């Protein structure tokens, strides 16, 4: 793929990319070979194969399930942070003919010249839209919103720590309670994120760091030590990553130039050198950064029939990826409609969305306002537009875990490789109601999509999504639904190897069919 051609100067990135491409080819060969008949005694005569869904069938995506699995793994294996994910998907939008517009510029001068645009905020959230040629103010917008952040372990503003017993340590803080469970222990952790730098011209800009090899590890205590190894553990003092040994390797003493860095004394000098080398600048040119640790183990397919997908950061990058590709695949159809279709991917959902790049930050509403302004609309038009709009809040759902079946509500046990799942909650944690549920069911029936359903038991606690935030602020009808997965909020999770494709299929169908479906609901004023 050509997505990261502009990063060819980053040796460590390209090394990881080559490994990932080789892995993807191996996966694809395995998926194809897996469809061959086996001569083993008792083997099924029709083995499960991922490409049994023909892309030529009506409503199907343009790529096969195994192709989408391979492409999704490339996305995940080269996008360890939210910044990398937004950059990757931005490139895919541009390759599909979308034009980037900045929030700093006037959209009134740009939008009349085309129909397909996208914008980003903070490098960690994204909004893309297609304006139908028959759109007029008061007509609706079709939204799919997802969150593109994931649980992480972030560097503190001053990550430097005094060595302990000869170990160099790294000061980190949990993002979204990532260190509350055991899954970050004994993992090979790389580092990456956004780095603010001053370039040779004096301009202040940002670069993305991606150190794909492990630089850190949080070691467990061996069981031989008895009670102390059972926990509970203090995340401040007992879950501290080790990043090396004192006195090993290059000198710890900074150069005179390095002492001029604004970050001198705030972070380990060797760490600063690693980051500077990775992005091709001098230590003294780095002004600040937003860096996090990540699991360096690549995502892959698994299971005896390659029917599973094991990967870090599935929540909620899988819905973000599927929504954006359903959006791209439907773009040419969308151009002929009388509505505006939008995909919006937000940061910071895992910590409440109350940031400028989160769902509560106004990016979605700003997109609507600025599009309507081009048409000279007034407040009445905007109120009608929201009343005629529909939102799919797309977030991952709990798949049934065979080892803990008793914690799931009867008849509400989503399975992998079956279809997207509608999420319900009577207490307002989800936006699904009878109108919105029947709305997406109507689309599913007409487009050969199978839906599943999930609701938490009365004796358990429901999580939340961006749906209530956006629906309450705008008055839009909304439904919560998404792709099922196991091990939510673990450093590494499981979904089905057909589930990316199934997500793309439904989201594509939503964009192409929701205007037609809404015409029926409008007759009943629903």
Beta strands, then each sheet from edge to edge (+ up, - down):
strand 1: 99-100
strand 2: 116-121
strand 3: 125-131
strand 4: 141-147
strand 5: 152-160
strand 6: 167-175
strand 7: 189-198
strand 8: 204-216
strand 9: 241-245
strand 10: 286-295
strand 11: 300-302
strand 12: 308-311
strand 13: 340-346
strand 14: 390-394
strand 15: 397-398
strand 16: 421-424
strand 17: 452-455
strand 18: 477-482
strand 19: 484-485
strand 20: 493-496
sheet 1: 1+ 2+ 3- 13+ 4+ 14+ 18+ 16- 17-
sheet 2: 8+ 7- 10+ 5- 6+ 9-
sheet 3: 11+ 12- 20+
sheet 4: 15+ 19+
end
